[in-house]
Amino acid sequence: ALSVFATLDHPVAELCRDHVLKRYGSVRTSTFGAVRAAGFALLPTLRRPHFSIVLPDLDPTTLDRLSSCFGEPVPNPGRTL
């Protein structure tokens, strides 16, 4: 599974500032809909806002399909606040 954070009721910048994400220089974003449409399950794990994207395998085609769910890396908005 791939560890991800979801912002359900706060701006992305706030999520990035207030969680472990603030240590990263860039982030990639997606939506639950895009991840699910690509055939991946999302499971709530640990405490909100943490989720896991379930990967059926680590085959390059699976990883490409997952990557296509996300936009290009952008500077972490949580580091500019």
Phi, psi and omega in degrees: 000153178253127180282128179221164175241143181241137174255112183260332184214020178221155177297151179304318181301321180292318177301314181294328181282324190267357183232183182303342182297339184297343180281346183269140180284335179217160179224159173237139183242158178208189175231157175302320181300316180295319180293315179293320179298332178277000175094014181258143175270147175244128180241133173291131181225157183052232179244151176307132021256026183275135176224166173235134172269121183278123178257129180288335180192178179250026178298142180306326179291325176294316180294323176295318178298318177296312181301324182292346177285342188250149174286177177293155177300140176231154176306138182298113182293341180286344180272349183259359181274000000 
